[in-house]
Amino acid sequence: MSQSVQQQSGHATGRIEVQTWEPQQYDESTGGPNLVEVQVTETFSGDIEGQGKVRFLQTVRADGSASFVGVERVTGSLGGRSGSFVLQDQGTLEANVVSGTWFVVPGSGTDELAGLRGEGRFEAELGQHASITLDWRIEQ
C-alpha cells in the first residue's frame, strides 16, 4: 500500500525557519520576570510543509532565560494530506537553547487533516532554525 494519502499515522521530522519575530512587553516587574507577547511567522520544511502563525507568551527573567507557551496555526501538508491544524506549545530558553514540546489541539485539523492528533518536540539554538518532530495520527 502507498504511504501517500492513505497513511493514517507517522513520525514527522523537519525544521522551522522564523520569518518574522515581533516581541512586545506587556508587563514589567522590578525584581521579577517581565511578561512578553511575541508574534511570529514561520516556514516549515521536511515532513511538514507550510506556513505557521504563532503567538507566544513569555516569562523573561533578568538573565535572559525564559519560559513560554504558544498557540500556532500551521497551514500546509503533513503525510501527503493538505489542510491546517493548531499546535499548542510550551518550552524554555536556557543558555541560548530553545526547547519544548507541543501537541495538536484536538478538533483543530481541517480538510484532509480533519481528525489529526499528535505530540512532538522542538529544539533550536537561539537565532537558528529549529529541529522538529511530530508523532501524528488521523482519528476518524
PyMOL commands that place a pseudoatom at each C-alpha (Angstrom):
pseudoatom trace, name=CA, resn=MET, resi=1, chain=A, elem=C, hetatm=0, pos=[0.000, 0.000, 0.000]
pseudoatom trace, name=CA, resn=SER, resi=2, chain=A, elem=C, hetatm=0, pos=[1.218, 3.503, -0.808]
pseudoatom trace, name=CA, resn=GLN, resi=3, chain=A, elem=C, hetatm=0, pos=[2.470, 5.739, 2.005]
pseudoatom trace, name=CA, resn=SER, resi=4, chain=A, elem=C, hetatm=0, pos=[0.861, 8.850, 0.464]
pseudoatom trace, name=CA, resn=VAL, resi=5, chain=A, elem=C, hetatm=0, pos=[-2.685, 9.983, 1.234]
pseudoatom trace, name=CA, resn=GLN, resi=6, chain=A, elem=C, hetatm=0, pos=[-3.571, 6.519, 2.586]
pseudoatom trace, name=CA, resn=GLN, resi=7, chain=A, elem=C, hetatm=0, pos=[-1.193, 6.923, 5.516]
pseudoatom trace, name=CA, resn=GLN, resi=8, chain=A, elem=C, hetatm=0, pos=[-3.091, 7.208, 8.827]
pseudoatom trace, name=CA, resn=SER, resi=9, chain=A, elem=C, hetatm=0, pos=[-0.118, 7.853, 11.151]
pseudoatom trace, name=CA, resn=GLY, resi=10, chain=A, elem=C, hetatm=0, pos=[3.541, 8.724, 11.064]
pseudoatom trace, name=CA, resn=HIS, resi=11, chain=A, elem=C, hetatm=0, pos=[6.640, 10.234, 12.630]
pseudoatom trace, name=CA, resn=ALA, resi=12, chain=A, elem=C, hetatm=0, pos=[7.316, 13.617, 11.037]
pseudoatom trace, name=CA, resn=THR, resi=13, chain=A, elem=C, hetatm=0, pos=[10.695, 15.346, 11.216]
pseudoatom trace, name=CA, resn=GLY, resi=14, chain=A, elem=C, hetatm=0, pos=[11.801, 18.646, 9.765]
pseudoatom trace, name=CA, resn=ARG, resi=15, chain=A, elem=C, hetatm=0, pos=[12.747, 22.176, 10.567]
pseudoatom trace, name=CA, resn=ILE, resi=16, chain=A, elem=C, hetatm=0, pos=[11.283, 25.603, 11.150]
pseudoatom trace, name=CA, resn=GLU, resi=17, chain=A, elem=C, hetatm=0, pos=[12.722, 28.863, 9.850]
pseudoatom trace, name=CA, resn=VAL, resi=18, chain=A, elem=C, hetatm=0, pos=[11.484, 32.016, 11.606]
pseudoatom trace, name=CA, resn=GLN, resi=19, chain=A, elem=C, hetatm=0, pos=[10.380, 34.675, 9.100]
pseudoatom trace, name=CA, resn=THR, resi=20, chain=A, elem=C, hetatm=0, pos=[9.250, 37.410, 11.498]
pseudoatom trace, name=CA, resn=TRP, resi=21, chain=A, elem=C, hetatm=0, pos=[9.714, 37.890, 15.280]
pseudoatom trace, name=CA, resn=GLU, resi=22, chain=A, elem=C, hetatm=0, pos=[7.798, 40.785, 16.877]
pseudoatom trace, name=CA, resn=PRO, resi=23, chain=A, elem=C, hetatm=0, pos=[8.102, 40.961, 20.692]
pseudoatom trace, name=CA, resn=GLN, resi=24, chain=A, elem=C, hetatm=0, pos=[6.035, 43.351, 22.820]
pseudoatom trace, name=CA, resn=GLN, resi=25, chain=A, elem=C, hetatm=0, pos=[6.427, 43.614, 26.577]
pseudoatom trace, name=CA, resn=TYR, resi=26, chain=A, elem=C, hetatm=0, pos=[3.037, 43.857, 28.267]
pseudoatom trace, name=CA, resn=ASP, resi=27, chain=A, elem=C, hetatm=0, pos=[4.005, 43.796, 31.943]
pseudoatom trace, name=CA, resn=GLU, resi=28, chain=A, elem=C, hetatm=0, pos=[7.254, 44.850, 33.621]
pseudoatom trace, name=CA, resn=SER, resi=29, chain=A, elem=C, hetatm=0, pos=[8.331, 43.977, 37.139]
pseudoatom trace, name=CA, resn=THR, resi=30, chain=A, elem=C, hetatm=0, pos=[11.158, 45.255, 39.284]
pseudoatom trace, name=CA, resn=GLY, resi=31, chain=A, elem=C, hetatm=0, pos=[12.774, 42.252, 40.887]
pseudoatom trace, name=CA, resn=GLY, resi=32, chain=A, elem=C, hetatm=0, pos=[10.686, 39.744, 38.946]
pseudoatom trace, name=CA, resn=PRO, resi=33, chain=A, elem=C, hetatm=0, pos=[10.374, 38.497, 35.382]
pseudoatom trace, name=CA, resn=ASN, resi=34, chain=A, elem=C, hetatm=0, pos=[8.866, 40.584, 32.595]
pseudoatom trace, name=CA, resn=LEU, resi=35, chain=A, elem=C, hetatm=0, pos=[5.909, 39.344, 30.554]
pseudoatom trace, name=CA, resn=VAL, resi=36, chain=A, elem=C, hetatm=0, pos=[6.285, 39.497, 26.780]
pseudoatom trace, name=CA, resn=GLU, resi=37, chain=A, elem=C, hetatm=0, pos=[3.980, 38.585, 23.882]
pseudoatom trace, name=CA, resn=VAL, resi=38, chain=A, elem=C, hetatm=0, pos=[5.755, 37.589, 20.678]
pseudoatom trace, name=CA, resn=GLN, resi=39, chain=A, elem=C, hetatm=0, pos=[4.043, 37.343, 17.270]
pseudoatom trace, name=CA, resn=VAL, resi=40, chain=A, elem=C, hetatm=0, pos=[5.939, 35.024, 14.917]
pseudoatom trace, name=CA, resn=THR, resi=41, chain=A, elem=C, hetatm=0, pos=[5.580, 33.752, 11.357]
pseudoatom trace, name=CA, resn=GLU, resi=42, chain=A, elem=C, hetatm=0, pos=[7.448, 30.596, 10.388]
pseudoatom trace, name=CA, resn=THR, resi=43, chain=A, elem=C, hetatm=0, pos=[8.120, 28.305, 7.429]
pseudoatom trace, name=CA, resn=PHE, resi=44, chain=A, elem=C, hetatm=0, pos=[8.000, 24.542, 7.984]
pseudoatom trace, name=CA, resn=SER, resi=45, chain=A, elem=C, hetatm=0, pos=[10.007, 22.155, 5.786]
pseudoatom trace, name=CA, resn=GLY, resi=46, chain=A, elem=C, hetatm=0, pos=[10.542, 18.411, 5.801]
pseudoatom trace, name=CA, resn=ASP, resi=47, chain=A, elem=C, hetatm=0, pos=[7.668, 16.043, 6.560]
pseudoatom trace, name=CA, resn=ILE, resi=48, chain=A, elem=C, hetatm=0, pos=[5.563, 19.092, 7.500]
pseudoatom trace, name=CA, resn=GLU, resi=49, chain=A, elem=C, hetatm=0, pos=[5.492, 21.657, 4.676]
pseudoatom trace, name=CA, resn=GLY, resi=50, chain=A, elem=C, hetatm=0, pos=[3.804, 25.003, 5.111]
pseudoatom trace, name=CA, resn=GLN, resi=51, chain=A, elem=C, hetatm=0, pos=[3.455, 28.256, 6.987]
pseudoatom trace, name=CA, resn=GLY, resi=52, chain=A, elem=C, hetatm=0, pos=[2.830, 28.904, 10.666]
pseudoatom trace, name=CA, resn=LYS, resi=53, chain=A, elem=C, hetatm=0, pos=[1.482, 31.874, 12.598]
pseudoatom trace, name=CA, resn=VAL, resi=54, chain=A, elem=C, hetatm=0, pos=[2.072, 31.778, 16.346]
pseudoatom trace, name=CA, resn=ARG, resi=55, chain=A, elem=C, hetatm=0, pos=[1.715, 33.942, 19.425]
pseudoatom trace, name=CA, resn=PHE, resi=56, chain=A, elem=C, hetatm=0, pos=[3.961, 33.163, 22.362]
pseudoatom trace, name=CA, resn=LEU, resi=57, chain=A, elem=C, hetatm=0, pos=[3.540, 34.447, 25.894]
pseudoatom trace, name=CA, resn=GLN, resi=58, chain=A, elem=C, hetatm=0, pos=[6.912, 34.537, 27.629]
pseudoatom trace, name=CA, resn=THR, resi=59, chain=A, elem=C, hetatm=0, pos=[8.101, 34.996, 31.195]
pseudoatom trace, name=CA, resn=VAL, resi=60, chain=A, elem=C, hetatm=0, pos=[11.550, 36.564, 30.704]
pseudoatom trace, name=CA, resn=ARG, resi=61, chain=A, elem=C, hetatm=0, pos=[13.957, 36.600, 33.641]
pseudoatom trace, name=CA, resn=ALA, resi=62, chain=A, elem=C, hetatm=0, pos=[16.760, 39.143, 34.188]
pseudoatom trace, name=CA, resn=ASP, resi=63, chain=A, elem=C, hetatm=0, pos=[19.422, 36.697, 32.918]
pseudoatom trace, name=CA, resn=GLY, resi=64, chain=A, elem=C, hetatm=0, pos=[17.576, 36.379, 29.564]
pseudoatom trace, name=CA, resn=SER, resi=65, chain=A, elem=C, hetatm=0, pos=[16.236, 32.881, 30.209]
pseudoatom trace, name=CA, resn=ALA, resi=66, chain=A, elem=C, hetatm=0, pos=[12.538, 32.388, 29.654]
pseudoatom trace, name=CA, resn=SER, resi=67, chain=A, elem=C, hetatm=0, pos=[9.569, 30.078, 29.882]
pseudoatom trace, name=CA, resn=PHE, resi=68, chain=A, elem=C, hetatm=0, pos=[6.853, 30.261, 27.255]
pseudoatom trace, name=CA, resn=VAL, resi=69, chain=A, elem=C, hetatm=0, pos=[3.554, 28.942, 25.957]
pseudoatom trace, name=CA, resn=GLY, resi=70, chain=A, elem=C, hetatm=0, pos=[2.215, 29.382, 22.442]
pseudoatom trace, name=CA, resn=VAL, resi=71, chain=A, elem=C, hetatm=0, pos=[-0.602, 28.625, 20.045]
pseudoatom trace, name=CA, resn=GLU, resi=72, chain=A, elem=C, hetatm=0, pos=[0.182, 28.214, 16.350]
pseudoatom trace, name=CA, resn=ARG, resi=73, chain=A, elem=C, hetatm=0, pos=[-1.869, 27.517, 13.222]
pseudoatom trace, name=CA, resn=VAL, resi=74, chain=A, elem=C, hetatm=0, pos=[0.061, 25.561, 10.596]
pseudoatom trace, name=CA, resn=THR, resi=75, chain=A, elem=C, hetatm=0, pos=[-1.302, 25.624, 7.044]
pseudoatom trace, name=CA, resn=GLY, resi=76, chain=A, elem=C, hetatm=0, pos=[0.200, 23.212, 4.524]
pseudoatom trace, name=CA, resn=SER, resi=77, chain=A, elem=C, hetatm=0, pos=[0.671, 19.467, 4.315]
pseudoatom trace, name=CA, resn=LEU, resi=78, chain=A, elem=C, hetatm=0, pos=[1.568, 16.511, 6.515]
pseudoatom trace, name=CA, resn=GLY, resi=79, chain=A, elem=C, hetatm=0, pos=[1.850, 12.883, 5.410]
pseudoatom trace, name=CA, resn=GLY, resi=80, chain=A, elem=C, hetatm=0, pos=[0.562, 13.659, 1.919]
pseudoatom trace, name=CA, resn=ARG, resi=81, chain=A, elem=C, hetatm=0, pos=[-2.535, 15.363, 3.323]
pseudoatom trace, name=CA, resn=SER, resi=82, chain=A, elem=C, hetatm=0, pos=[-3.355, 19.074, 2.937]
pseudoatom trace, name=CA, resn=GLY, resi=83, chain=A, elem=C, hetatm=0, pos=[-5.088, 21.355, 5.395]
pseudoatom trace, name=CA, resn=SER, resi=84, chain=A, elem=C, hetatm=0, pos=[-4.361, 23.188, 8.595]
pseudoatom trace, name=CA, resn=PHE, resi=85, chain=A, elem=C, hetatm=0, pos=[-4.076, 22.372, 12.302]
pseudoatom trace, name=CA, resn=VAL, resi=86, chain=A, elem=C, hetatm=0, pos=[-3.248, 24.117, 15.567]
pseudoatom trace, name=CA, resn=LEU, resi=87, chain=A, elem=C, hetatm=0, pos=[-0.250, 23.312, 17.772]
pseudoatom trace, name=CA, resn=GLN, resi=88, chain=A, elem=C, hetatm=0, pos=[-0.132, 24.220, 21.463]
pseudoatom trace, name=CA, resn=ASP, resi=89, chain=A, elem=C, hetatm=0, pos=[3.485, 24.762, 22.607]
pseudoatom trace, name=CA, resn=GLN, resi=90, chain=A, elem=C, hetatm=0, pos=[5.334, 25.021, 25.891]
pseudoatom trace, name=CA, resn=GLY, resi=91, chain=A, elem=C, hetatm=0, pos=[9.040, 25.381, 26.445]
pseudoatom trace, name=CA, resn=THR, resi=92, chain=A, elem=C, hetatm=0, pos=[12.065, 27.162, 27.801]
pseudoatom trace, name=CA, resn=LEU, resi=93, chain=A, elem=C, hetatm=0, pos=[15.004, 29.272, 26.709]
pseudoatom trace, name=CA, resn=GLU, resi=94, chain=A, elem=C, hetatm=0, pos=[18.110, 28.371, 28.726]
pseudoatom trace, name=CA, resn=ALA, resi=95, chain=A, elem=C, hetatm=0, pos=[21.735, 29.197, 27.774]
pseudoatom trace, name=CA, resn=ASN, resi=96, chain=A, elem=C, hetatm=0, pos=[20.699, 30.176, 24.205]
pseudoatom trace, name=CA, resn=VAL, resi=97, chain=A, elem=C, hetatm=0, pos=[18.874, 26.861, 23.619]
pseudoatom trace, name=CA, resn=VAL, resi=98, chain=A, elem=C, hetatm=0, pos=[15.137, 26.931, 22.920]
pseudoatom trace, name=CA, resn=SER, resi=99, chain=A, elem=C, hetatm=0, pos=[13.430, 23.606, 23.593]
pseudoatom trace, name=CA, resn=GLY, resi=100, chain=A, elem=C, hetatm=0, pos=[9.943, 22.399, 24.224]
pseudoatom trace, name=CA, resn=THR, resi=101, chain=A, elem=C, hetatm=0, pos=[7.032, 20.154, 23.465]
pseudoatom trace, name=CA, resn=TRP, resi=102, chain=A, elem=C, hetatm=0, pos=[3.834, 20.600, 21.527]
pseudoatom trace, name=CA, resn=PHE, resi=103, chain=A, elem=C, hetatm=0, pos=[0.628, 18.795, 20.715]
pseudoatom trace, name=CA, resn=VAL, resi=104, chain=A, elem=C, hetatm=0, pos=[-2.073, 19.079, 18.070]
pseudoatom trace, name=CA, resn=VAL, resi=105, chain=A, elem=C, hetatm=0, pos=[-5.144, 20.731, 19.598]
pseudoatom trace, name=CA, resn=PRO, resi=106, chain=A, elem=C, hetatm=0, pos=[-7.975, 18.165, 19.280]
pseudoatom trace, name=CA, resn=GLY, resi=107, chain=A, elem=C, hetatm=0, pos=[-10.563, 19.153, 16.690]
pseudoatom trace, name=CA, resn=SER, resi=108, chain=A, elem=C, hetatm=0, pos=[-8.297, 21.741, 15.022]
pseudoatom trace, name=CA, resn=GLY, resi=109, chain=A, elem=C, hetatm=0, pos=[-7.487, 19.802, 11.827]
pseudoatom trace, name=CA, resn=THR, resi=110, chain=A, elem=C, hetatm=0, pos=[-9.179, 20.936, 8.616]
pseudoatom trace, name=CA, resn=ASP, resi=111, chain=A, elem=C, hetatm=0, pos=[-9.700, 19.448, 5.141]
pseudoatom trace, name=CA, resn=GLU, resi=112, chain=A, elem=C, hetatm=0, pos=[-7.585, 16.274, 4.683]
pseudoatom trace, name=CA, resn=LEU, resi=113, chain=A, elem=C, hetatm=0, pos=[-6.118, 16.801, 8.187]
pseudoatom trace, name=CA, resn=ALA, resi=114, chain=A, elem=C, hetatm=0, pos=[-9.502, 16.582, 9.955]
pseudoatom trace, name=CA, resn=GLY, resi=115, chain=A, elem=C, hetatm=0, pos=[-9.154, 14.236, 12.939]
pseudoatom trace, name=CA, resn=LEU, resi=116, chain=A, elem=C, hetatm=0, pos=[-5.414, 14.944, 13.325]
pseudoatom trace, name=CA, resn=ARG, resi=117, chain=A, elem=C, hetatm=0, pos=[-3.888, 14.229, 16.735]
pseudoatom trace, name=CA, resn=GLY, resi=118, chain=A, elem=C, hetatm=0, pos=[-0.231, 14.229, 17.726]
pseudoatom trace, name=CA, resn=GLU, resi=119, chain=A, elem=C, hetatm=0, pos=[2.614, 15.149, 20.063]
pseudoatom trace, name=CA, resn=GLY, resi=120, chain=A, elem=C, hetatm=0, pos=[6.180, 16.225, 19.412]
pseudoatom trace, name=CA, resn=ARG, resi=121, chain=A, elem=C, hetatm=0, pos=[9.249, 18.259, 20.311]
pseudoatom trace, name=CA, resn=PHE, resi=122, chain=A, elem=C, hetatm=0, pos=[11.312, 21.163, 19.008]
pseudoatom trace, name=CA, resn=GLU, resi=123, chain=A, elem=C, hetatm=0, pos=[14.806, 22.455, 19.724]
pseudoatom trace, name=CA, resn=ALA, resi=124, chain=A, elem=C, hetatm=0, pos=[16.996, 25.245, 18.382]
pseudoatom trace, name=CA, resn=GLU, resi=125, chain=A, elem=C, hetatm=0, pos=[19.975, 27.377, 19.209]
pseudoatom trace, name=CA, resn=LEU, resi=126, chain=A, elem=C, hetatm=0, pos=[18.695, 30.929, 19.586]
pseudoatom trace, name=CA, resn=GLY, resi=127, chain=A, elem=C, hetatm=0, pos=[18.564, 32.595, 16.172]
pseudoatom trace, name=CA, resn=GLN, resi=128, chain=A, elem=C, hetatm=0, pos=[18.955, 29.319, 14.236]
pseudoatom trace, name=CA, resn=HIS, resi=129, chain=A, elem=C, hetatm=0, pos=[16.423, 27.009, 12.599]
pseudoatom trace, name=CA, resn=ALA, resi=130, chain=A, elem=C, hetatm=0, pos=[14.549, 24.622, 14.887]
pseudoatom trace, name=CA, resn=SER, resi=131, chain=A, elem=C, hetatm=0, pos=[14.622, 20.847, 14.532]
pseudoatom trace, name=CA, resn=ILE, resi=132, chain=A, elem=C, hetatm=0, pos=[11.144, 19.407, 14.995]
pseudoatom trace, name=CA, resn=THR, resi=133, chain=A, elem=C, hetatm=0, pos=[9.330, 16.103, 15.450]
pseudoatom trace, name=CA, resn=LEU, resi=134, chain=A, elem=C, hetatm=0, pos=[5.645, 15.220, 15.492]
pseudoatom trace, name=CA, resn=ASP, resi=135, chain=A, elem=C, hetatm=0, pos=[4.210, 11.743, 16.092]
pseudoatom trace, name=CA, resn=TRP, resi=136, chain=A, elem=C, hetatm=0, pos=[0.803, 12.031, 14.446]
pseudoatom trace, name=CA, resn=ARG, resi=137, chain=A, elem=C, hetatm=0, pos=[-2.307, 10.035, 13.632]
pseudoatom trace, name=CA, resn=ILE, resi=138, chain=A, elem=C, hetatm=0, pos=[-5.659, 10.631, 11.985]
pseudoatom trace, name=CA, resn=GLU, resi=139, chain=A, elem=C, hetatm=0, pos=[-8.621, 9.601, 14.148]
pseudoatom trace, name=CA, resn=GLN, resi=140, chain=A, elem=C, hetatm=0, pos=[-11.837, 9.021, 12.271]
for i in range(1, 140): cmd.bond("trace and resi %d" % i, "trace and resi %d" % (i + 1))
show_as sticks, trace
zoom trace
